[in-house]
Amino acid sequence: MPTASATVTEEFLTDDIGFEEISMLPIDHPGAHDPDYRARRNFIAGLAKRYRKDPRHVIPNVDYTPQETAIWRHVYDQLEETQQRRACSLYLESKGRLGISRDRIPQLGELDQKLRAISNFRVAPIEGLVETRAFLSWLGKRTMLCTQYLRHHSRPDYTPEPDIVHEIIGHIPNFTNPDFADFSQTIGRGAVIASDKQLEQLGRLYWFTVEFGLVEEGGEVKAFGAGLLSSYSELEHAFSDEVERRKFNLEEVVNTAYNYSDMQPILFVIPSYAYLKEVTNKFISRFWKNGDQEVAPIGVPQGVW
Ligand SMILES: [Fe+2]
C-alpha cells in the first residue's frame, strides 16, 4: 500500500533510541519496540535519502543480513506453489527474466538496470510512505518508488507497510510488461493534473489493479496485483468463495471504496492489460476537459531526472 500517507500522530513512537529516526513507526508495528530493528530500518532508509542528494543518483546496494535473507526465503517459499497456480503467466515469466529467486534478495540497482533495458521503466529507493499524489507522480516519470528495508522477523508473513519483499515479489515483475508499464505511467500523469476527487478515484483504480488486480487468461482468472502476489493469505483468499470477482468496469472501480486493512471482499478481473491501458487513457483524458491545469509533480526532486 505505498500510496497511503504516513501521518505522524501521538500513536507513533517518539522515544529517543539514540539517533534521528527518519520515519516513525506506528506503535502497533511489529518492530516498534525493537531498537535493533528500528536502527537497521533507519540505516536503510537513510540510504534512500542519500540517493536523492547524490548528484549521480546511484541506487545504493544493501548488504542484507542472514536474518533478512531468511525472511525473504520464508515468504518466497511460502508463495511459490500458490503463485504457480494463481499468478498470471506474464508475472511468472518476468520473475525468471529478472533473475528473482529464493537464493538472495535482489538489489534494487540491478533490477533497475534490467527494467530499463526491457521496458524503459525504472525504480528508485524511498525511505517510507509517500503522499498519494507524489507517489503516483513518480509513476508518471516511469519510475516506481521502492523501499529497501524488510518487515520485522517476528511476523514474516505480515507487514503493515511496503517493504522490499512486497516491492520485488509483488510489484517489480509487472513492469516488464509494456502495456502495464504504460498504464502505470498514465495513472501517474493523471495524478499530476487530477483534482482531489479525481486523485481519490485514481487511488481506487491503482488499488483494484496494481495492488489487487485479477486478469483473464486463457479462460481462467489469474492474479497480477502486488498485494495478492506478495501475500500467501491474500492470494489464497482472492480465489476463495468469500470474494466476489467482478468483471472490470472502470466507472464502477473508481467509485468503489476499499479498506486497506481488511481482506478484500470484492476484486475486479480485467480482460487484458491492453484494455486496462486503453480505458485508463480515456478516463484520464476527461481530466483535461474539467479545466484542470497541469502543476509540477509534488514531491519529485527535479534533480533526479
Ligand atoms: Fe504495493
Residues whose N, C-alpha, C, O or C-beta is under 5 A from the ligand:
A	BS01	LIG	M1 P2 A226
